[in-house]
């Protein structure tokens, strides 16, 4: 097959093993596996310093430049203060010039499959550009359960298949669109189990107990809850350290407001975005990357602050080392986390997990075997689970070993790529994470 995989307009691609941004990482890892058996082209935005066309290990890269990126970002920030029919990211105007240029190139270089992440509103554009190609929509969040029904229904008709990152997302989409259920398939995400692997005994010297967070430093990830939990535990144990890896950046409020519509958890996040026009300007616009970080630092007591390390974005090689040196990964998400790539990476690295019982997370973490699941927004439960796990070093090691075994069996990119091929062909795979049960947060509306 000839396959075109589209990156989002904010996700550049490098001719290298390392990418930035969760959707870009997923696209690239799938492209690498598919390129072993198919002709794969990855489309992405480009900068002045990047070549318009490049080839890397079987993958053709085509880049397109466009000038309106920051304009769209500004419009999205303003749109977040109004309740529209759908978030601006689903507007026909959203980076239309980028998708139009890609469609124009595909008209000249037709393919068998066009793989589009997230932006289902551009399906009709590509249906016209390459009418003989199959269109696959890759859903990374739970928007099919929340965005305006008629809007979704009209645009989903353009797609031959819809692939998702978890059974949680698939089940809710199928329930809402039963007549399209046969087109919807879970492929899951994955992890490179060769790159992310446990420490060897020689790499395991005596050292402080290390708690790790990896991901976007943002309110919806519940990082403020982790800081509060660490404040408590660090007073009890002088050997605890906390490392946070990832850049600060808030999810656009118009997207968050849709994904958490009618969910009480949304109220706990509003203050971080500013509840007045001036507050919004100060926090979400001018302080998009700084206001939440300042809040987190303000939560730390002086005696604990020296044991908390904000690392920002780090190179891939360093990230794998940080995972191997961690004792526990914590992801106390407040929104309905559809998958959780850092969880898969930690498990492959032999690191057990404490995470919120929400979204697709229970499909990854086997309660009591590879980690612990706690209710969203329950600080006491979070502290208790972290304390209990860190107190028993032997049990922690056993859970880490079980996590690695589960990653090897269920969380590889090869497995996801094979499921994606079946979805392209219209053959629905079984549950991507069988035999793990699909557990839905009882607080969901």
Steps between C-alpha positions, in 0.01 A plus 500: 500500500592863456422676828504873579510590870424863587658674793302776668597852388674569832712182482821519294683180420872428505682244286608328818379253759389772741182709462319748726132500592290194574311489169821555302668219694211263431495586128874450469517171688214357296659629178828328586328163541272540199796600281640149542213371283350801319589828328454767768504878469475725805370853441593768752550875536847622416732782598742702291787283616336170399493340157163486325559133423718246677536122528581314820518121533216421266283801590447789261456833679320787328487836673284802432551851631217732595497839666181508706596266786504767770179654371322168551647475850365845585156419360493178701580686823216745440263221397567330831308774680180432305275196484475408136351201326844339492859598595692717256731203432205344314412812304528483119730803530746332738834495311305455177791632295727223633255222420423653160867491405528136611186409305641672191818294527303178542300581190831493311632196693195281578512229764284209614446622858495848654548487877365816671542563874233688697373756244204311352366820338761472224376161387292644216804695374703181461206302367491743209878511458553121495155348437631145460690500829365365825487759779589400855428731793730454800325608822735577790248642747137448595347768278266261318306460825461876557515723192171600334334184362381637166839660432682174569249286311536706186879489495544136609323397180819590307708236679530132416645417840542665839785378720542591866757474775289307753194284546364780718490738203375236257216379720367849564518591131326177397228559757434848361521396132379139490447505124871581456625260767642251249738768370643573846799303623736520796864482398646635825830681521833338569848525638841407364585219742859485374561867574299517823625218721573436870827562676759227515619407852824690435298818441317479834716666769359615832334840448198708600153368417398674180146591400454597137246693294530515121265698278360844440528712816137608506198515733309224319788262576451566873862603559389731783357195678829317460689798647265509798536124549878524483498783754335265749714195429828692491442614859474135602803378302823689444605268216222593255562698181257608229596555136262658248580465130304690237420849385234722651200556276128512566245309298282761319202570721250458216627142455516430872150641547363255243690194624387569858152631418257426787791354696548646851876478449486798263421733788826408672696623196330830418708707741821406317365662183376820662134561580493868399618662174811632673563164666469326165743747340748456783484120527402343169632758255803679644581229754421195289828335594588680823191556714442134585869439566500796740197352676676164539813656644285698740352177638840366606614554853857639521644184658353283222562723196866397469391139439271586207664519157322659201698366205295635208540319170796263487662300216369150446816330624484695825128427537558126480766529771268703724235230470748227590610691810144559625326295767145613427318688223202711610234632260208650699300614195179697549369484144410165343846390389438300183822300519810634678824448306717565809328210675596263218856634498531461877363146492742401225777647719396275789346787700165450674232769478254692716238664281143622493228246435361671193482480124722234346749481787343187659567317174873556554544470876393171654381597846718350773728323251676772300391802704215667682198694376342778704187714453548830319552804724532284814818635658479276806468187284794614289721555805396167650575303182839666453594447864396135497696419186815685602508332841542149355811487280462129422139538393595806292758292312248221441249748359769645275581155365131433437471837326788413265344164420164662422666756273680225309174311446253780432660839443735475202488724194515191280172382651338840440626517141360155421161604637515816293561298184193290577294815552618639164378178342164528677565205729432592861752370755395362834542715810847654477587425859327169563480353761502829694143605592360832382431699815309827472527764768169490694507879526445531125168652398 
